[in-house]
């Protein structure tokens, strides 16, 4: 029975991934949420609403783009039309696999319903941050409210609502201090781009509300370590190809998401690992 439920959850995840794609397209542009569209603004046919189906059916281009240069017309080929990017099917597949995996691995988790929502929220935040270097209040604020509701009605065993609220406070204060340090660094180096945005502060607040203050401490440590490793790899890669530029700010949101997911899904394993290494 569990594999059947996992398949159903995976199919639901594909649909959720399609919704996330719409939000990732419209929210950064401050546009109203509309049915799925092509890059040229034309609405996609119903059968191409999912990125997976659009790719499978060869419907990656809008009708105006597809007809701009009919096959065989003209001596020179027109510029390649803008198509749906690979982000659309990949995000849907990732969400579907994540939902199916959660169903198989955490079938006995009482708050599994909330974990589905958390994973979807964190995927949306990651995509928007990578593509636009934005963490939107329109996503963060409702997500924080949802996390408080979850903590109030479905707290983990041994954790009170106050632990989650303190986690939100801890996330805000710790990362707000880092935000101020980033502003000071940018001022001293006369760099117009701030290395650490206020959206990261709000994302850390959400992380604390999701995990509670004890879990958030470890999530913050994972975030800082992963961010340092990522920065070193980025600088090394850019230096190898001769495109390294000093003080280039990198999206920090994905590292906060990584630390949050590790502690959300593998909290007990992380605690056991730390206890075994201590003794």
C-alpha positions in Angstrom: 0.0 0.0 0.0 2.8 2.4 0.8 4.3 2.4 -2.7 0.8 3.3 -4.1 0.5 6.2 -1.6 4.0 7.3 -2.5 3.2 7.3 -6.3 0.1 9.3 -5.6 2.1 11.7 -3.5 4.6 12.0 -6.3 1.9 12.8 -8.8 0.6 15.4 -6.5 4.1 16.8 -6.1 4.3 17.2 -9.9 1.2 19.3 -9.9 2.6 21.3 -6.9 5.8 21.8 -8.9 3.7 23.3 -11.7 2.2 25.8 -9.3 5.6 26.6 -8.0 6.8 27.4 -11.5 3.9 29.8 -12.0 4.7 31.5 -8.7 8.4 31.7 -9.6 7.5 33.3 -12.9 5.0 35.9 -11.7 6.0 36.8 -8.1 9.4 38.3 -8.9 7.8 40.5 -11.5 5.2 41.7 -9.0 2.6 40.5 -11.5 -0.7 39.0 -10.6 -0.8 35.2 -10.6 -1.9 34.0 -14.0 -2.3 30.6 -15.7 1.1 29.3 -17.0 2.6 31.4 -19.8 5.4 31.3 -22.3 8.3 33.7 -22.0 6.7 36.0 -24.6 3.6 36.3 -22.4 1.2 34.2 -24.3 -0.8 31.7 -22.3 0.2 28.0 -22.6 -2.4 25.5 -23.8 -3.9 23.3 -21.0 -1.9 20.3 -22.1 1.3 22.3 -21.8 0.6 23.8 -18.4 3.2 21.5 -16.8 6.7 21.9 -17.9 7.1 18.2 -18.3 4.2 17.9 -20.7 5.3 21.0 -22.6 8.7 19.4 -23.2 7.3 16.0 -24.0 4.9 17.4 -26.5 7.4 19.7 -28.1 5.5 22.8 -26.9 8.3 24.8 -25.4 7.6 27.9 -27.5 4.7 30.3 -27.6 2.6 30.5 -30.8 4.0 33.8 -31.8 7.6 32.6 -31.5 6.9 29.3 -33.2 5.4 31.1 -36.3 8.0 33.9 -36.4 10.1 32.0 -39.0 8.3 29.1 -40.6 10.4 26.2 -41.8 12.0 26.8 -45.1 11.1 30.5 -45.3 13.9 33.0 -46.0 17.5 32.4 -46.7 18.9 33.2 -43.3 17.7 31.6 -40.1 16.0 33.9 -37.6 17.4 34.2 -34.1 16.4 31.2 -31.9 13.2 32.0 -30.1 13.1 32.1 -26.3 11.7 28.9 -25.0 10.6 27.5 -21.6 13.7 26.8 -19.6 14.8 23.6 -18.1 13.8 24.9 -14.7 10.2 24.1 -15.4 10.4 20.3 -15.8 13.3 20.0 -13.3 11.4 21.8 -10.5 8.3 19.6 -11.1 10.4 16.4 -11.1 12.2 17.5 -7.9 8.9 18.3 -6.1 7.4 15.0 -7.2 10.4 13.0 -6.1 10.6 14.9 -2.8 6.9 14.2 -2.0 7.2 10.6 -2.9 10.4 10.2 -0.9 8.9 11.9 2.2 5.9 9.6 2.0 8.1 6.5 1.9 10.7 7.6 4.5 8.4 9.4 7.0 5.1 7.7 6.7 4.7 7.7 10.5 5.5 11.4 10.9 2.4 13.2 12.4 3.4 16.5 10.8 4.1 15.0 7.3 1.3 17.2 5.8 3.2 20.3 7.0 6.5 18.9 5.7 5.1 18.8 2.2 4.2 22.4 2.5 7.6 23.3 4.0 9.5 21.5 1.2 7.4 23.3 -1.5 8.0 26.7 0.2 11.7 26.1 0.4 12.0 25.0 -3.2 10.1 28.2 -4.3 12.4 30.4 -2.2 15.5 28.7 -3.6 14.5 29.0 -7.2 13.6 32.7 -6.9 16.8 33.5 -5.0 19.0 31.7 -7.6 17.3 33.3 -10.6 16.6 36.8 -9.2 18.7 37.1 -6.0 15.4 38.0 -4.2 13.7 36.5 -1.2 10.2 37.9 -1.3 8.2 39.1 1.6 5.1 37.9 -0.3 6.5 34.3 0.2 8.2 34.7 3.6 5.5 36.4 5.6 2.6 33.9 4.9 5.1 31.1 5.4 6.1 32.4 8.8 2.4 32.6 9.7 1.9 29.0 8.5 4.9 27.8 10.6 3.4 29.4 13.7 0.1 27.7 13.1 1.8 24.3 12.6 3.8 24.8 15.8 0.6 25.6 17.7 -1.5 22.8 16.5 1.0 20.1 15.7 4.2 20.6 17.8 6.8 17.8 17.9 6.9 15.7 21.0 8.6 17.5 23.9 8.6 20.9 22.1 6.2 23.7 23.1 5.1 26.6 21.0 7.5 28.9 22.9 10.5 26.9 21.5 9.4 27.6 18.0 8.7 31.3 18.7 12.2 31.6 20.3 13.6 29.9 17.2 12.1 32.7 15.1 13.6 35.3 17.4 17.0 33.6 17.4 16.9 33.4 13.6 16.1 37.0 13.2 18.6 38.3 15.7 21.5 36.2 14.6 21.1 36.9 10.9 20.2 40.5 11.4 23.6 40.9 13.1 25.1 39.2 10.0 23.1 41.6 7.8 24.5 44.6 9.6 28.0 43.2 9.2 27.4 42.8 5.5 26.2 46.4 5.2 29.3 47.6 7.1 31.6 45.5 4.9 30.0 46.9 1.7 30.4 50.4 3.0 34.1 49.9 3.9 34.8 48.3 0.5 32.6 50.9 -1.4 30.8 48.0 -3.0 27.2 48.9 -4.0 26.0 45.3 -3.7 25.3 44.2 -0.2 26.7 40.7 0.6 23.9 39.7 2.9 20.3 40.8 2.2 17.4 41.4 4.6 15.5 38.7 2.8 18.1 36.2 4.2 17.3 37.6 7.7 13.6 36.8 7.1 14.4 33.4 5.7 16.4 32.6 8.9 13.4 33.7 10.9 11.2 31.3 9.0 13.8 28.5 9.6 13.7 29.2 13.4 9.9 29.1 13.4 10.0 25.8 11.5 12.7 24.1 13.7 12.6 25.7 17.1 15.6 27.4 18.7 17.5 24.1 19.4 17.2 22.9 15.9 17.9 26.3 14.4 21.3 26.5 16.2 22.5 23.4 14.3 20.8 24.6 11.1 22.8 27.9 11.3 26.0 26.0 11.8 25.3 23.8 8.7 24.4 27.0 6.8 27.6 28.8 7.7 29.8 25.8 6.9 28.0 25.0 3.6 28.1 28.7 2.6 31.9 28.8 3.2 32.4 25.7 1.2 30.2 27.0 -1.6 32.0 30.3 -1.7 35.5 28.7 -1.9 34.3 26.4 -4.7 32.8 29.4 -6.6 35.9 31.5 -6.2 38.2 28.6 -7.3 36.0 27.9 -10.3 35.8 31.5 -11.4 39.6 31.9 -10.9 40.3 28.9 -13.1 38.3 30.3 -16.0 39.7 33.8 -15.4 36.5 35.5 -14.4 36.9 36.0 -10.7 35.8 39.3 -9.3 36.4 40.4 -5.7 33.5 40.9 -3.4 31.0 39.3 -5.7 27.9 38.6 -3.5 26.4 35.1 -3.8 22.9 34.0 -3.1 22.9 32.8 0.5 19.3 31.6 0.7 20.0 28.1 -0.7 22.5 27.5 2.1 19.9 28.5 4.7 17.4 26.2 3.0 19.9 23.4 3.1 20.6 23.7 6.8 16.8 24.0 7.5 16.0 20.8 5.4 18.8 18.8 7.1 17.5 19.6 10.6 13.8 19.3 9.6 14.2 15.8 8.1 17.2 14.4 9.9 17.2 16.0 13.3 17.6 12.8 15.3 20.3 11.5 13.0 22.3 14.7 13.4 21.9 14.6 17.2 23.0 11.0 17.3 26.0 11.8 15.2 27.1 14.6 17.4 26.6 12.6 20.6 28.7 9.7 19.2 31.5 12.0 18.1 31.4 13.7 21.6 31.7 10.4 23.5 
